[in-house]
Amino acid sequence: MDAHTVKVSAPRPYGAMLQALTFVPILPQHKLARFNPQRDPDGFMKAWATNTPLKDIVGTGPFMLSSYTVDQKVTLTRNPHSWRRDPAGTQLPYMDRLEYLIIKSPDAQIASFRAGQLDSAPITGAQFPDLKRQEVAGANFRVVRGVGLNNPRSTGR
């Protein structure tokens, strides 16, 4: 075992262990040790708030947070230090940037999708029948049943 290895043990076999672990964040000691949850239960909320400098936010994935506009947009850029590579040895991800627009209204999300401003959008059960009819009639999108926790259906091009 070394400083870069994580070992997980369970009291009995649990088939969904890897999925369960995706809900457990890795909390970097060098950024969060000063926040003591026993002294200040809201400390972690203060650690990475909407006014936190982006350089102080730590991630472990293929993208890094490059900008955030409150209630409007999150922009992620390719992490130049990502360890992932394709079989040919090319560093992943292939995309240089991802942008997530924050659109709170489900109807506004679909309107933005239909206008070509979004590549995909989650849909509600109430929106499903109408959008599925449009897809079957030849609309330039597909309605797919997803496996997400919060949005079991989605629409995409």
C-alpha positions in Angstrom: 0.0 0.0 0.0 1.3 3.5 -0.8 0.1 7.1 -0.6 -1.7 6.8 -3.9 -3.7 3.7 -3.1 -7.2 3.6 -1.6 -8.4 0.3 0.0 -12.0 -0.3 0.7 -13.3 -3.2 2.8 -16.9 -4.2 3.4 -18.3 -6.5 6.1 -19.9 -8.7 3.4 -20.0 -8.8 -0.5 -21.8 -5.8 -2.0 -22.2 -5.8 -5.7 -22.9 -2.1 -6.0 -19.8 -1.1 -4.0 -18.1 0.8 -6.9 -21.3 2.7 -7.7 -21.7 3.6 -4.0 -18.2 4.9 -3.9 -18.9 7.4 -6.6 -21.1 9.3 -4.1 -18.2 9.6 -1.6 -16.0 12.6 -2.5 -12.3 12.6 -2.0 -11.6 15.4 0.3 -8.1 16.9 -0.1 -6.5 17.4 3.3 -4.3 20.3 2.1 -7.4 22.3 1.2 -9.9 21.3 3.8 -8.0 20.4 7.0 -8.6 24.0 8.4 -12.3 23.4 8.4 -13.3 21.5 11.5 -16.9 20.0 11.2 -17.1 19.6 15.0 -16.3 23.2 15.6 -18.1 24.6 12.6 -20.6 22.2 11.0 -21.0 24.5 8.0 -17.3 24.6 7.3 -17.2 22.6 4.2 -19.9 24.9 2.7 -17.6 27.8 3.3 -14.6 25.9 1.8 -15.9 25.8 -1.7 -18.6 28.5 -2.1 -19.5 30.4 -5.2 -17.0 33.1 -4.4 -14.0 30.6 -3.9 -11.1 31.3 -6.2 -11.1 28.6 -8.9 -7.5 27.6 -8.1 -8.6 26.5 -4.6 -11.2 24.0 -5.9 -9.7 20.5 -6.3 -11.0 17.9 -8.7 -9.8 14.5 -9.8 -11.3 14.1 -13.2 -10.5 14.6 -16.8 -11.8 18.2 -16.7 -11.0 21.2 -14.4 -13.3 24.0 -13.4 -12.3 27.1 -15.4 -15.2 29.4 -14.9 -18.5 29.6 -13.0 -21.2 32.3 -13.4 -23.7 31.9 -10.6 -27.0 30.6 -11.8 -25.9 30.8 -15.4 -23.0 28.7 -16.6 -20.2 26.3 -15.5 -17.2 25.9 -17.9 -14.8 23.0 -17.6 -11.6 22.7 -19.5 -9.5 19.7 -20.3 -7.2 18.7 -17.4 -3.6 18.6 -18.8 -2.6 16.3 -15.9 -5.3 13.7 -16.5 -3.9 10.2 -16.4 -6.4 8.7 -18.8 -5.2 7.7 -22.3 -6.9 5.9 -25.2 -5.4 2.6 -26.6 -3.1 4.6 -29.0 -1.7 6.5 -26.0 -3.5 9.8 -26.8 -4.4 11.7 -23.6 -8.1 11.8 -22.8 -10.5 13.5 -23.0 -10.6 14.4 -26.6 -12.7 17.5 -26.0 -11.0 20.7 -24.8 -14.0 22.2 -23.1 -17.5 21.5 -21.7 -20.1 24.1 -20.9 -23.1 23.5 -18.7 -25.8 26.1 -18.9 -27.8 26.4 -15.7 -31.4 26.6 -16.8 -33.8 26.1 -13.9 -37.1 25.8 -15.7 -37.7 22.5 -17.5 -39.7 24.3 -20.1 -36.9 26.8 -20.7 -34.4 23.9 -21.0 -36.5 22.3 -23.7 -36.9 25.6 -25.5 -33.1 26.1 -25.5 -32.6 22.6 -26.7 -35.1 23.1 -29.6 -33.3 26.3 -30.5 -30.0 24.4 -30.9 -28.4 26.1 -27.8 -28.1 22.7 -26.0 -26.9 19.3 -27.2 -29.1 17.4 -24.7 -31.6 18.1 -22.0 -33.3 16.2 -19.2 -37.0 16.0 -19.6 -39.9 15.5 -17.2 -42.5 12.8 -17.4 -45.0 15.4 -18.4 -42.8 16.4 -21.4 -42.1 12.9 -22.5 -45.3 12.1 -24.5 -45.2 15.3 -26.6 -41.5 15.0 -27.3 -41.7 11.3 -28.1 -44.5 12.0 -30.6 -42.4 14.7 -32.2 -39.4 12.3 -32.5 -41.6 9.6 -34.1 -42.9 12.2 -36.5 -39.3 13.0 -37.7 -38.0 15.7 -35.4 -34.2 16.1 -35.4 -33.7 14.6 -31.9 -34.1 11.4 -30.0 -35.8 10.8 -26.7 -33.8 8.2 -24.8 -34.5 6.6 -21.4 -31.5 7.3 -19.3 -30.3 5.7 -16.1 -29.6 8.9 -14.1 -30.8 9.3 -10.5 -32.5 12.6 -11.0 -33.4 12.6 -14.6 -34.5 9.2 -15.8 -35.3 10.4 -19.3 -33.4 12.8 -21.6 -33.5 14.3 -25.1 -30.4 14.6 -27.3 -29.3 15.2 -30.9 
